[in-house]
Amino acid sequence: MHSPNRPKHAREDGRLAELDLLRFIAALAVVAFHYLVAYASVWGDRPAELFPALAPIAGLGILGVELFFIISGFVILMTVWGRGLGGFARSRLVRLYPAYWLSLGAVAALYGLTGAKALDPKLSPGEYLLNATMFQRLFKITDASGVYWSLWAELRFYLLMAILVIIGVTYGRVLAFAGLWLAAALAVKVLGHTGILDNPVLDEIVMPDYAPYFVAGMSLYLVRKHGNAWLPWLYVAAAYGMSIDSALARVHRRIDAAGFKNMPVTDTSVIITITVIFAVMALAALGVLRLKPSKTLTALGGTTYPLYLFHGVVAVALIPVLTGDLPPWAVAVTATLTAILLSYLVYSFAERPIQRLLKPRRPAQTPTAPAVQVEKASVP
């Protein structure tokens, strides 16, 4: 398999500002889902009943994580291209852990020093320490924050990508890797549905529900870097079909748990949302959706990960206090703006300084600079 000619729009000549914006939109979608639909214990009431007009749309925010996964597949492949295993591992550690540890400390302080009860994971000090490794799910320990579940999927993706890095990242090898992973995910999903295969360990490794998103992102990066070719687009199409099945299943689980009245999301709206997500990412890969980098978009992109991690803490600390004095819409807006402001402060005055301390200095070489710039777009 030879690499197609690289199109002009695939020049990696700067930060991918469009991904910064998409990540921030995805984070806001997750916040909307939690604040307006999911956080019943925080409000002391069913949010969908407080926001009946917004709930059918806000409920689709549950799929914001799916957009994160596609962006992660795109950007992590960009990050590992031409980089060794050590550099890849260090970049991921520096990217993931500083804000994560800060959020974990905030969660522990919230429940250890206040009387907050909503969303309390009820962890022991030792379990909080195990959460600090980000591998708590491997030991069947509850996540300190509900949003941490997606980071476990990210970590497993990184471990699979580490194998690819060891083998060597080339166009043909990425195609083989992505194809094998997608085929394995489809096989595990089909065999699991039929009851022929029920292997939790295999599910953890292959990630049949999330692999299509990561593979779609990787395939779209190949399109951006090397131009149109039928096989990457075939992977995207297959991943799209599998993603609809996975997204519907995830939404159905939520509806089964809470009831349609409290999660008023239809199958049609889920299919439309996944279709829009894939279409937007395809436009970004083709260079049709391209934004000029700016300080504002860079700040939004940088704020995204802390916003994903901290918005739950803000909700638990703020919403119960304001509920008695303000109407629900004012409480939701205040909590959202507070979460965004806090996240920006964490990004600017804590996360970035810590990352500068931990990140090794690299020689100023033009070919490697873009990967360093855009790798920040790889996690929620």
Secondary structure as GFF3:
##gff-version 3
##sequence-region A 1 380
A	DSSP	three_ten_helix	8	10	.	.	.	ID=ss1
A	DSSP	alpha_helix	17	33	.	.	.	ID=ss2
A	DSSP	pi_helix	34	38	.	.	.	ID=ss3
A	DSSP	alpha_helix	40	43	.	.	.	ID=ss4
A	DSSP	alpha_helix	47	50	.	.	.	ID=ss5
A	DSSP	alpha_helix	55	58	.	.	.	ID=ss6
A	DSSP	three_ten_helix	59	63	.	.	.	ID=ss7
A	DSSP	alpha_helix	64	80	.	.	.	ID=ss8
A	DSSP	alpha_helix	85	113	.	.	.	ID=ss9
A	DSSP	alpha_helix	125	131	.	.	.	ID=ss10
A	DSSP	three_ten_helix	136	139	.	.	.	ID=ss11
A	DSSP	three_ten_helix	146	148	.	.	.	ID=ss12
A	DSSP	alpha_helix	149	167	.	.	.	ID=ss13
A	DSSP	alpha_helix	171	194	.	.	.	ID=ss14
A	DSSP	alpha_helix	200	206	.	.	.	ID=ss15
A	DSSP	alpha_helix	211	226	.	.	.	ID=ss16
A	DSSP	alpha_helix	230	258	.	.	.	ID=ss17
A	DSSP	three_ten_helix	260	262	.	.	.	ID=ss18
A	DSSP	alpha_helix	267	286	.	.	.	ID=ss19
A	DSSP	alpha_helix	295	322	.	.	.	ID=ss20
A	DSSP	alpha_helix	328	346	.	.	.	ID=ss21
A	DSSP	pi_helix	347	351	.	.	.	ID=ss22
A	DSSP	alpha_helix	352	358	.	.	.	ID=ss23
A	DSSP	alpha_helix	369	374	.	.	.	ID=ss24
A	DSSP	three_ten_helix	375	377	.	.	.	ID=ss25
###
